Amino acid sequence: MLKKGEHKKQTLLGIAYECGFNSKATFNRAFKKVTGLTPKEWVQQNG
């Protein structure tokens, strides 16, 4: 969703909920484990 620019239309928390996560912390932890970056860092580098 971030690659498609969804973060420009909705918050990262909204994207996390839409992806099935129940909390921002859990989403951030899982995202960082996979990418090595937090969602915010990823958006800053790739956004």
mmCIF entry with sequence, helices, sheets and N, C-alpha, C, O atoms, coordinates in Angstrom:
data_MODEL
# 
_entry.id   MODEL 
# 
_entity.id                         1 
_entity.type                       polymer 
_entity.pdbx_number_of_molecules   1 
# 
_entity_poly.entity_id                      1 
_entity_poly.type                           'polypeptide(L)' 
_entity_poly.nstd_linkage                   no 
_entity_poly.nstd_monomer                   no 
_entity_poly.pdbx_seq_one_letter_code       MLKKGEHKKQTLLGIAYECGFNSKATFNRAFKKVTGLTPKEWVQQNG 
_entity_poly.pdbx_seq_one_letter_code_can   MLKKGEHKKQTLLGIAYECGFNSKATFNRAFKKVTGLTPKEWVQQNG 
_entity_poly.pdbx_strand_id                 A 
# 
loop_
_entity_poly_seq.entity_id 
_entity_poly_seq.num 
_entity_poly_seq.mon_id 
_entity_poly_seq.hetero 
1 1  MET n 
1 2  LEU n 
1 3  LYS n 
1 4  LYS n 
1 5  GLY n 
1 6  GLU n 
1 7  HIS n 
1 8  LYS n 
1 9  LYS n 
1 10 GLN n 
1 11 THR n 
1 12 LEU n 
1 13 LEU n 
1 14 GLY n 
1 15 ILE n 
1 16 ALA n 
1 17 TYR n 
1 18 GLU n 
1 19 CYS n 
1 20 GLY n 
1 21 PHE n 
1 22 ASN n 
1 23 SER n 
1 24 LYS n 
1 25 ALA n 
1 26 THR n 
1 27 PHE n 
1 28 ASN n 
1 29 ARG n 
1 30 ALA n 
1 31 PHE n 
1 32 LYS n 
1 33 LYS n 
1 34 VAL n 
1 35 THR n 
1 36 GLY n 
1 37 LEU n 
1 38 THR n 
1 39 PRO n 
1 40 LYS n 
1 41 GLU n 
1 42 TRP n 
1 43 VAL n 
1 44 GLN n 
1 45 GLN n 
1 46 ASN n 
1 47 GLY n 
# 
_struct_asym.id          A 
_struct_asym.entity_id   1 
# 
loop_
_struct_conf.conf_type_id 
_struct_conf.id 
_struct_conf.pdbx_PDB_helix_id 
_struct_conf.beg_label_comp_id 
_struct_conf.beg_label_asym_id 
_struct_conf.beg_label_seq_id 
_struct_conf.pdbx_beg_PDB_ins_code 
_struct_conf.end_label_comp_id 
_struct_conf.end_label_asym_id 
_struct_conf.end_label_seq_id 
_struct_conf.pdbx_end_PDB_ins_code 
_struct_conf.beg_auth_comp_id 
_struct_conf.beg_auth_asym_id 
_struct_conf.beg_auth_seq_id 
_struct_conf.end_auth_comp_id 
_struct_conf.end_auth_asym_id 
_struct_conf.end_auth_seq_id 
_struct_conf.pdbx_PDB_helix_class 
_struct_conf.details 
_struct_conf.pdbx_PDB_helix_length 
HELX_P HELX_P1 AA1 GLU A 6  ? LYS A 8  ? GLU A 6  LYS A 8  5 ? 3  
HELX_P HELX_P2 AA2 LEU A 12 ? GLU A 18 ? LEU A 12 GLU A 18 1 ? 7  
HELX_P HELX_P3 AA3 LYS A 24 ? THR A 35 ? LYS A 24 THR A 35 1 ? 12 
HELX_P HELX_P4 AA4 PRO A 39 ? ASN A 46 ? PRO A 39 ASN A 46 1 ? 8  
# 
_struct_conf_type.id          HELX_P 
_struct_conf_type.criteria    ? 
_struct_conf_type.reference   ? 
# 
loop_
_atom_site.group_PDB 
_atom_site.id 
_atom_site.type_symbol 
_atom_site.label_atom_id 
_atom_site.label_alt_id 
_atom_site.label_comp_id 
_atom_site.label_asym_id 
_atom_site.label_entity_id 
_atom_site.label_seq_id 
_atom_site.pdbx_PDB_ins_code 
_atom_site.Cartn_x 
_atom_site.Cartn_y 
_atom_site.Cartn_z 
_atom_site.occupancy 
_atom_site.B_iso_or_equiv 
_atom_site.pdbx_formal_charge 
_atom_site.auth_seq_id 
_atom_site.auth_comp_id 
_atom_site.auth_asym_id 
_atom_site.auth_atom_id 
_atom_site.pdbx_PDB_model_num 
ATOM 1   N N  . MET A 1 1  ? 0.822  -1.193 0.000  1.00 0.00 ? 1  MET A N  1 
ATOM 2   C CA . MET A 1 1  ? 0.000  0.000  0.000  1.00 0.00 ? 1  MET A CA 1 
ATOM 3   C C  . MET A 1 1  ? 0.868  1.260  0.000  1.00 0.00 ? 1  MET A C  1 
ATOM 4   O O  . MET A 1 1  ? 0.534  2.263  -0.631 1.00 0.00 ? 1  MET A O  1 
ATOM 5   N N  . LEU A 1 2  ? 1.989  1.185  0.721  1.00 0.00 ? 2  LEU A N  1 
ATOM 6   C CA . LEU A 1 2  ? 2.869  2.353  0.740  1.00 0.00 ? 2  LEU A CA 1 
ATOM 7   C C  . LEU A 1 2  ? 3.500  2.566  -0.629 1.00 0.00 ? 2  LEU A C  1 
ATOM 8   O O  . LEU A 1 2  ? 3.657  3.706  -1.064 1.00 0.00 ? 2  LEU A O  1 
ATOM 9   N N  . LYS A 1 3  ? 3.857  1.505  -1.301 1.00 0.00 ? 3  LYS A N  1 
ATOM 10  C CA . LYS A 1 3  ? 4.445  1.629  -2.638 1.00 0.00 ? 3  LYS A CA 1 
ATOM 11  C C  . LYS A 1 3  ? 3.466  2.275  -3.610 1.00 0.00 ? 3  LYS A C  1 
ATOM 12  O O  . LYS A 1 3  ? 3.879  2.944  -4.557 1.00 0.00 ? 3  LYS A O  1 
ATOM 13  N N  . LYS A 1 4  ? 2.179  2.079  -3.380 1.00 0.00 ? 4  LYS A N  1 
ATOM 14  C CA . LYS A 1 4  ? 1.146  2.647  -4.253 1.00 0.00 ? 4  LYS A CA 1 
ATOM 15  C C  . LYS A 1 4  ? 0.789  4.083  -3.869 1.00 0.00 ? 4  LYS A C  1 
ATOM 16  O O  . LYS A 1 4  ? -0.042 4.711  -4.525 1.00 0.00 ? 4  LYS A O  1 
ATOM 17  N N  . GLY A 1 5  ? 1.418  4.611  -2.799 1.00 0.00 ? 5  GLY A N  1 
ATOM 18  C CA . GLY A 1 5  ? 1.162  5.988  -2.393 1.00 0.00 ? 5  GLY A CA 1 
ATOM 19  C C  . GLY A 1 5  ? -0.034 6.164  -1.483 1.00 0.00 ? 5  GLY A C  1 
ATOM 20  O O  . GLY A 1 5  ? -0.526 7.280  -1.322 1.00 0.00 ? 5  GLY A O  1 
ATOM 21  N N  . GLU A 1 6  ? -0.511 5.087  -0.885 1.00 0.00 ? 6  GLU A N  1 
ATOM 22  C CA . GLU A 1 6  ? -1.675 5.180  0.006  1.00 0.00 ? 6  GLU A CA 1 
ATOM 23  C C  . GLU A 1 6  ? -1.436 6.126  1.171  1.00 0.00 ? 6  GLU A C  1 
ATOM 24  O O  . GLU A 1 6  ? -2.379 6.743  1.667  1.00 0.00 ? 6  GLU A O  1 
ATOM 25  N N  . HIS A 1 7  ? -0.180 6.251  1.621  1.00 0.00 ? 7  HIS A N  1 
ATOM 26  C CA . HIS A 1 7  ? 0.120  7.110  2.765  1.00 0.00 ? 7  HIS A CA 1 
ATOM 27  C C  . HIS A 1 7  ? -0.179 8.576  2.471  1.00 0.00 ? 7  HIS A C  1 
ATOM 28  O O  . HIS A 1 7  ? -0.248 9.392  3.390  1.00 0.00 ? 7  HIS A O  1 
ATOM 29  N N  . LYS A 1 8  ? -0.355 8.911  1.207  1.00 0.00 ? 8  LYS A N  1 
ATOM 30  C CA . LYS A 1 8  ? -0.714 10.285 0.853  1.00 0.00 ? 8  LYS A CA 1 
ATOM 31  C C  . LYS A 1 8  ? -2.216 10.516 1.006  1.00 0.00 ? 8  LYS A C  1 
ATOM 32  O O  . LYS A 1 8  ? -2.672 11.656 1.085  1.00 0.00 ? 8  LYS A O  1 
ATOM 33  N N  . LYS A 1 9  ? -2.982 9.420  1.048  1.00 0.00 ? 9  LYS A N  1 
ATOM 34  C CA . LYS A 1 9  ? -4.443 9.512  1.147  1.00 0.00 ? 9  LYS A CA 1 
ATOM 35  C C  . LYS A 1 9  ? -4.957 9.252  2.556  1.00 0.00 ? 9  LYS A C  1 
ATOM 36  O O  . LYS A 1 9  ? -6.010 9.762  2.939  1.00 0.00 ? 9  LYS A O  1 
ATOM 37  N N  . GLN A 1 10 ? -4.215 8.458  3.330  1.00 0.00 ? 10 GLN A N  1 
ATOM 38  C CA . GLN A 1 10 ? -4.647 8.141  4.687  1.00 0.00 ? 10 GLN A CA 1 
ATOM 39  C C  . GLN A 1 10 ? -3.428 8.004  5.599  1.00 0.00 ? 10 GLN A C  1 
ATOM 40  O O  . GLN A 1 10 ? -2.291 7.945  5.130  1.00 0.00 ? 10 GLN A O  1 
ATOM 41  N N  . THR A 1 11 ? -3.680 7.954  6.900  1.00 0.00 ? 11 THR A N  1 
ATOM 42  C CA . THR A 1 11 ? -2.590 7.875  7.868  1.00 0.00 ? 11 THR A CA 1 
ATOM 43  C C  . THR A 1 11 ? -1.954 6.490  7.859  1.00 0.00 ? 11 THR A C  1 
ATOM 44  O O  . THR A 1 11 ? -2.536 5.525  7.364  1.00 0.00 ? 11 THR A O  1 
ATOM 45  N N  . LEU A 1 12 ? -0.762 6.414  8.410  1.00 0.00 ? 12 LEU A N  1 
ATOM 46  C CA . LEU A 1 12 ? -0.102 5.114  8.552  1.00 0.00 ? 12 LEU A CA 1 
ATOM 47  C C  . LEU A 1 12 ? -0.919 4.207  9.468  1.00 0.00 ? 12 LEU A C  1 
ATOM 48  O O  . LEU A 1 12 ? -0.974 2.996  9.255  1.00 0.00 ? 12 LEU A O  1 
ATOM 49  N N  . LEU A 1 13 ? -1.548 4.784  10.481 1.00 0.00 ? 13 LEU A N  1 
ATOM 50  C CA . LEU A 1 13 ? -2.391 3.992  11.373 1.00 0.00 ? 13 LEU A CA 1 
ATOM 51  C C  . LEU A 1 13 ? -3.580 3.422  10.610 1.00 0.00 ? 13 LEU A C  1 
ATOM 52  O O  . LEU A 1 13 ? -3.954 2.269  10.824 1.00 0.00 ? 13 LEU A O  1 
ATOM 53  N N  . GLY A 1 14 ? -4.174 4.207  9.731  1.00 0.00 ? 14 GLY A N  1 
ATOM 54  C CA . GLY A 1 14 ? -5.278 3.715  8.911  1.00 0.00 ? 14 GLY A CA 1 
ATOM 55  C C  . GLY A 1 14 ? -4.843 2.573  8.023  1.00 0.00 ? 14 GLY A C  1 
ATOM 56  O O  . GLY A 1 14 ? -5.579 1.603  7.846  1.00 0.00 ? 14 GLY A O  1 
ATOM 57  N N  . ILE A 1 15 ? -3.647 2.680  7.463  1.00 0.00 ? 15 ILE A N  1 
ATOM 58  C CA . ILE A 1 15 ? -3.113 1.600  6.625  1.00 0.00 ? 15 ILE A CA 1 
ATOM 59  C C  . ILE A 1 15 ? -2.874 0.356  7.477  1.00 0.00 ? 15 ILE A C  1 
ATOM 60  O O  . ILE A 1 15 ? -3.172 -0.759 7.049  1.00 0.00 ? 15 ILE A O  1 
ATOM 61  N N  . ALA A 1 16 ? -2.339 0.547  8.678  1.00 0.00 ? 16 ALA A N  1 
ATOM 62  C CA . ALA A 1 16 ? -2.095 -0.583 9.582  1.00 0.00 ? 16 ALA A CA 1 
ATOM 63  C C  . ALA A 1 16 ? -3.397 -1.319 9.880  1.00 0.00 ? 16 ALA A C  1 
ATOM 64  O O  . ALA A 1 16 ? -3.447 -2.547 9.805  1.00 0.00 ? 16 ALA A O  1 
ATOM 65  N N  . TYR A 1 17 ? -4.453 -0.575 10.218 1.00 0.00 ? 17 TYR A N  1 
ATOM 66  C CA . TYR A 1 17 ? -5.747 -1.187 10.501 1.00 0.00 ? 17 TYR A CA 1 
ATOM 67  C C  . TYR A 1 17 ? -6.298 -1.905 9.275  1.00 0.00 ? 17 TYR A C  1 
ATOM 68  O O  . TYR A 1 17 ? -6.843 -3.003 9.390  1.00 0.00 ? 17 TYR A O  1 
ATOM 69  N N  . GLU A 1 18 ? -6.160 -1.302 8.124  1.00 0.00 ? 18 GLU A N  1 
ATOM 70  C CA . GLU A 1 18 ? -6.662 -1.895 6.895  1.00 0.00 ? 18 GLU A CA 1 
ATOM 71  C C  . GLU A 1 18 ? -5.937 -3.205 6.565  1.00 0.00 ? 18 GLU A C  1 
ATOM 72  O O  . GLU A 1 18 ? -6.505 -4.107 5.949  1.00 0.00 ? 18 GLU A O  1 
ATOM 73  N N  . CYS A 1 19 ? -4.671 -3.289 6.986  1.00 0.00 ? 19 CYS A N  1 
ATOM 74  C CA . CYS A 1 19 ? -3.879 -4.502 6.749  1.00 0.00 ? 19 CYS A CA 1 
ATOM 75  C C  . CYS A 1 19 ? -4.118 -5.574 7.812  1.00 0.00 ? 19 CYS A C  1 
ATOM 76  O O  . CYS A 1 19 ? -3.539 -6.658 7.744  1.00 0.00 ? 19 CYS A O  1 
ATOM 77  N N  . GLY A 1 20 ? -4.970 -5.272 8.792  1.00 0.00 ? 20 GLY A N  1 
ATOM 78  C CA . GLY A 1 20 ? -5.332 -6.274 9.785  1.00 0.00 ? 20 GLY A CA 1 
ATOM 79  C C  . GLY A 1 20 ? -4.633 -6.149 11.123 1.00 0.00 ? 20 GLY A C  1 
ATOM 80  O O  . GLY A 1 20 ? -4.823 -6.997 11.995 1.00 0.00 ? 20 GLY A O  1 
ATOM 81  N N  . PHE A 1 21 ? -3.831 -5.115 11.308 1.00 0.00 ? 21 PHE A N  1 
ATOM 82  C CA . PHE A 1 21 ? -3.171 -4.919 12.595 1.00 0.00 ? 21 PHE A CA 1 
ATOM 83  C C  . PHE A 1 21 ? -4.110 -4.201 13.540 1.00 0.00 ? 21 PHE A C  1 
ATOM 84  O O  . PHE A 1 21 ? -4.901 -3.357 13.116 1.00 0.00 ? 21 PHE A O  1 
ATOM 85  N N  . ASN A 1 22 ? -4.026 -4.536 14.842 1.00 0.00 ? 22 ASN A N  1 
ATOM 86  C CA . ASN A 1 22 ? -4.908 -3.928 15.830 1.00 0.00 ? 22 ASN A CA 1 
ATOM 87  C C  . ASN A 1 22 ? -4.253 -2.775 16.575 1.00 0.00 ? 22 ASN A C  1 
ATOM 88  O O  . ASN A 1 22 ? -4.917 -2.066 17.332 1.00 0.00 ? 22 ASN A O  1 
ATOM 89  N N  . SER A 1 23 ? -2.946 -2.582 16.364 1.00 0.00 ? 23 SER A N  1 
ATOM 90  C CA . SER A 1 23 ? -2.277 -1.460 17.016 1.00 0.00 ? 23 SER A CA 1 
ATOM 91  C C  . SER A 1 23 ? -1.131 -0.966 16.151 1.00 0.00 ? 23 SER A C  1 
ATOM 92  O O  . SER A 1 23 ? -0.565 -1.708 15.349 1.00 0.00 ? 23 SER A O  1 
ATOM 93  N N  . LYS A 1 24 ? -0.806 0.298  16.334 1.00 0.00 ? 24 LYS A N  1 
ATOM 94  C CA . LYS A 1 24 ? 0.276  0.910  15.578 1.00 0.00 ? 24 LYS A CA 1 
ATOM 95  C C  . LYS A 1 24 ? 1.621  0.284  15.963 1.00 0.00 ? 24 LYS A C  1 
ATOM 96  O O  . LYS A 1 24 ? 2.480  0.075  15.106 1.00 0.00 ? 24 LYS A O  1 
ATOM 97  N N  . ALA A 1 25 ? 1.799  -0.013 17.249 1.00 0.00 ? 25 ALA A N  1 
ATOM 98  C CA . ALA A 1 25 ? 3.062  -0.585 17.724 1.00 0.00 ? 25 ALA A CA 1 
ATOM 99  C C  . ALA A 1 25 ? 3.332  -1.940 17.080 1.00 0.00 ? 25 ALA A C  1 
ATOM 100 O O  . ALA A 1 25 ? 4.457  -2.219 16.667 1.00 0.00 ? 25 ALA A O  1 
ATOM 101 N N  . THR A 1 26 ? 2.319  -2.770 16.995 1.00 0.00 ? 26 THR A N  1 
ATOM 102 C CA . THR A 1 26 ? 2.473  -4.088 16.381 1.00 0.00 ? 26 THR A CA 1 
ATOM 103 C C  . THR A 1 26 ? 2.797  -3.946 14.900 1.00 0.00 ? 26 THR A C  1 
ATOM 104 O O  . THR A 1 26 ? 3.657  -4.659 14.384 1.00 0.00 ? 26 THR A O  1 
ATOM 105 N N  . PHE A 1 27 ? 2.120  -3.038 14.217 1.00 0.00 ? 27 PHE A N  1 
ATOM 106 C CA . PHE A 1 27 ? 2.390  -2.784 12.808 1.00 0.00 ? 27 PHE A CA 1 
ATOM 107 C C  . PHE A 1 27 ? 3.824  -2.306 12.615 1.00 0.00 ? 27 PHE A C  1 
ATOM 108 O O  . PHE A 1 27 ? 4.535  -2.805 11.743 1.00 0.00 ? 27 PHE A O  1 
ATOM 109 N N  . ASN A 1 28 ? 4.252  -1.332 13.432 1.00 0.00 ? 28 ASN A N  1 
ATOM 110 C CA . ASN A 1 28 ? 5.607  -0.791 13.309 1.00 0.00 ? 28 ASN A CA 1 
ATOM 111 C C  . ASN A 1 28 ? 6.656  -1.874 13.538 1.00 0.00 ? 28 ASN A C  1 
ATOM 112 O O  . ASN A 1 28 ? 7.651  -1.942 12.816 1.00 0.00 ? 28 ASN A O  1 
ATOM 113 N N  . ARG A 1 29 ? 6.436  -2.715 14.537 1.00 0.00 ? 29 ARG A N  1 
ATOM 114 C CA . ARG A 1 29 ? 7.379  -3.794 14.855 1.00 0.00 ? 29 ARG A CA 1 
ATOM 115 C C  . ARG A 1 29 ? 7.493  -4.775 13.692 1.00 0.00 ? 29 ARG A C  1 
ATOM 116 O O  . ARG A 1 29 ? 8.599  -5.144 13.297 1.00 0.00 ? 29 ARG A O  1 
ATOM 117 N N  . ALA A 1 30 ? 6.362  -5.194 13.146 1.00 0.00 ? 30 ALA A N  1 
ATOM 118 C CA . ALA A 1 30 ? 6.353  -6.139 12.027 1.00 0.00 ? 30 ALA A CA 1 
ATOM 119 C C  . ALA A 1 30 ? 6.970  -5.511 10.779 1.00 0.00 ? 30 ALA A C  1 
ATOM 120 O O  . ALA A 1 30 ? 7.726  -6.165 10.060 1.00 0.00 ? 30 ALA A O  1 
ATOM 121 N N  . PHE A 1 31 ? 6.648  -4.255 10.526 1.00 0.00 ? 31 PHE A N  1 
ATOM 122 C CA . PHE A 1 31 ? 7.169  -3.555 9.346  1.00 0.00 ? 31 PHE A CA 1 
ATOM 123 C C  . PHE A 1 31 ? 8.684  -3.445 9.428  1.00 0.00 ? 31 PHE A C  1 
ATOM 124 O O  . PHE A 1 31 ? 9.386  -3.697 8.449  1.00 0.00 ? 31 PHE A O  1 
ATOM 125 N N  . LYS A 1 32 ? 9.189  -3.065 10.611 1.00 0.00 ? 32 LYS A N  1 
ATOM 126 C CA . LYS A 1 32 ? 10.629 -2.903 10.783 1.00 0.00 ? 32 LYS A CA 1 
ATOM 127 C C  . LYS A 1 32 ? 11.355 -4.245 10.674 1.00 0.00 ? 32 LYS A C  1 
ATOM 128 O O  . LYS A 1 32 ? 12.473 -4.309 10.163 1.00 0.00 ? 32 LYS A O  1 
ATOM 129 N N  . LYS A 1 33 ? 10.724 -5.301 11.148 1.00 0.00 ? 33 LYS A N  1 
ATOM 130 C CA . LYS A 1 33 ? 11.333 -6.641 11.063 1.00 0.00 ? 33 LYS A CA 1 
ATOM 131 C C  . LYS A 1 33 ? 11.523 -7.050 9.603  1.00 0.00 ? 33 LYS A C  1 
ATOM 132 O O  . LYS A 1 33 ? 12.518 -7.688 9.261  1.00 0.00 ? 33 LYS A O  1 
ATOM 133 N N  . VAL A 1 34 ? 10.587 -6.692 8.759  1.00 0.00 ? 34 VAL A N  1 
ATOM 134 C CA . VAL A 1 34 ? 10.635 -7.076 7.341  1.00 0.00 ? 34 VAL A CA 1 
ATOM 135 C C  . VAL A 1 34 ? 11.528 -6.136 6.531  1.00 0.00 ? 34 VAL A C  1 
ATOM 136 O O  . VAL A 1 34 ? 12.307 -6.592 5.693  1.00 0.00 ? 34 VAL A O  1 
ATOM 137 N N  . THR A 1 35 ? 11.420 -4.830 6.774  1.00 0.00 ? 35 THR A N  1 
ATOM 138 C CA . THR A 1 35 ? 12.118 -3.855 5.923  1.00 0.00 ? 35 THR A CA 1 
ATOM 139 C C  . THR A 1 35 ? 13.397 -3.293 6.532  1.00 0.00 ? 35 THR A C  1 
ATOM 140 O O  . THR A 1 35 ? 14.251 -2.774 5.813  1.00 0.00 ? 35 THR A O  1 
ATOM 141 N N  . GLY A 1 36 ? 13.533 -3.393 7.840  1.00 0.00 ? 36 GLY A N  1 
ATOM 142 C CA . GLY A 1 36 ? 14.670 -2.785 8.519  1.00 0.00 ? 36 GLY A CA 1 
ATOM 143 C C  . GLY A 1 36 ? 14.458 -1.316 8.831  1.00 0.00 ? 36 GLY A C  1 
ATOM 144 O O  . GLY A 1 36 ? 15.333 -0.664 9.399  1.00 0.00 ? 36 GLY A O  1 
ATOM 145 N N  . LEU A 1 37 ? 13.290 -0.792 8.459  1.00 0.00 ? 37 LEU A N  1 
ATOM 146 C CA . LEU A 1 37 ? 12.941 0.612  8.694  1.00 0.00 ? 37 LEU A CA 1 
ATOM 147 C C  . LEU A 1 37 ? 11.569 0.698  9.335  1.00 0.00 ? 37 LEU A C  1 
ATOM 148 O O  . LEU A 1 37 ? 10.745 -0.203 9.181  1.00 0.00 ? 37 LEU A O  1 
ATOM 149 N N  . THR A 1 38 ? 11.326 1.791  10.059 1.00 0.00 ? 38 THR A N  1 
ATOM 150 C CA . THR A 1 38 ? 9.967  2.033  10.529 1.00 0.00 ? 38 THR A CA 1 
ATOM 151 C C  . THR A 1 38 ? 9.142  2.506  9.332  1.00 0.00 ? 38 THR A C  1 
ATOM 152 O O  . THR A 1 38 ? 9.715  2.934  8.330  1.00 0.00 ? 38 THR A O  1 
ATOM 153 N N  . PRO A 1 39 ? 7.828  2.439  9.410  1.00 0.00 ? 39 PRO A N  1 
ATOM 154 C CA . PRO A 1 39 ? 7.014  2.938  8.293  1.00 0.00 ? 39 PRO A CA 1 
ATOM 155 C C  . PRO A 1 39 ? 7.328  4.399  7.960  1.00 0.00 ? 39 PRO A C  1 
ATOM 156 O O  . PRO A 1 39 ? 7.408  4.767  6.788  1.00 0.00 ? 39 PRO A O  1 
ATOM 157 N N  . LYS A 1 40 ? 7.505  5.223  8.983  1.00 0.00 ? 40 LYS A N  1 
ATOM 158 C CA . LYS A 1 40 ? 7.801  6.639  8.750  1.00 0.00 ? 40 LYS A CA 1 
ATOM 159 C C  . LYS A 1 40 ? 9.140  6.798  8.032  1.00 0.00 ? 40 LYS A C  1 
ATOM 160 O O  . LYS A 1 40 ? 9.247  7.584  7.091  1.00 0.00 ? 40 LYS A O  1 
ATOM 161 N N  . GLU A 1 41 ? 10.155 6.064  8.467  1.00 0.00 ? 41 GLU A N  1 
ATOM 162 C CA . GLU A 1 41 ? 11.465 6.124  7.809  1.00 0.00 ? 41 GLU A CA 1 
ATOM 163 C C  . GLU A 1 41 ? 11.353 5.670  6.356  1.00 0.00 ? 41 GLU A C  1 
ATOM 164 O O  . GLU A 1 41 ? 11.960 6.266  5.466  1.00 0.00 ? 41 GLU A O  1 
ATOM 165 N N  . TRP A 1 42 ? 10.577 4.615  6.118  1.00 0.00 ? 42 TRP A N  1 
ATOM 166 C CA . TRP A 1 42 ? 10.404 4.085  4.773  1.00 0.00 ? 42 TRP A CA 1 
ATOM 167 C C  . TRP A 1 42 ? 9.774  5.138  3.862  1.00 0.00 ? 42 TRP A C  1 
ATOM 168 O O  . TRP A 1 42 ? 10.217 5.343  2.732  1.00 0.00 ? 42 TRP A O  1 
ATOM 169 N N  . VAL A 1 43 ? 8.738  5.797  4.368  1.00 0.00 ? 43 VAL A N  1 
ATOM 170 C CA . VAL A 1 43 ? 8.052  6.830  3.592  1.00 0.00 ? 43 VAL A CA 1 
ATOM 171 C C  . VAL A 1 43 ? 9.003  7.983  3.288  1.00 0.00 ? 43 VAL A C  1 
ATOM 172 O O  . VAL A 1 43 ? 8.997  8.512  2.176  1.00 0.00 ? 43 VAL A O  1 
ATOM 173 N N  . GLN A 1 44 ? 9.813  8.374  4.259  1.00 0.00 ? 44 GLN A N  1 
ATOM 174 C CA . GLN A 1 44 ? 10.754 9.472  4.043  1.00 0.00 ? 44 GLN A CA 1 
ATOM 175 C C  . GLN A 1 44 ? 11.773 9.115  2.958  1.00 0.00 ? 44 GLN A C  1 
ATOM 176 O O  . GLN A 1 44 ? 12.168 9.983  2.179  1.00 0.00 ? 44 GLN A O  1 
ATOM 177 N N  . GLN A 1 45 ? 12.198 7.870  2.896  1.00 0.00 ? 45 GLN A N  1 
ATOM 178 C CA . GLN A 1 45 ? 13.193 7.444  1.910  1.00 0.00 ? 45 GLN A CA 1 
ATOM 179 C C  . GLN A 1 45 ? 12.595 7.109  0.557  1.00 0.00 ? 45 GLN A C  1 
ATOM 180 O O  . GLN A 1 45 ? 13.251 7.267  -0.472 1.00 0.00 ? 45 GLN A O  1 
ATOM 181 N N  . ASN A 1 46 ? 11.349 6.645  0.554  1.00 0.00 ? 46 ASN A N  1 
ATOM 182 C CA . ASN A 1 46 ? 10.740 6.146  -0.683 1.00 0.00 ? 46 ASN A CA 1 
ATOM 183 C C  . ASN A 1 46 ? 9.520  6.933  -1.125 1.00 0.00 ? 46 ASN A C  1 
ATOM 184 O O  . ASN A 1 46 ? 9.023  6.741  -2.235 1.00 0.00 ? 46 ASN A O  1 
ATOM 185 N N  . GLY A 1 47 ? 9.038  7.808  -0.273 1.00 0.00 ? 47 GLY A N  1 
ATOM 186 C CA . GLY A 1 47 ? 7.780  8.490  -0.510 1.00 0.00 ? 47 GLY A CA 1 
ATOM 187 C C  . GLY A 1 47 ? 7.787  9.478  -1.593 1.00 0.00 ? 47 GLY A C  1 
ATOM 188 O O  . GLY A 1 47 ? 6.763  10.104 -1.864 1.00 0.00 ? 47 GLY A O  1 
# 
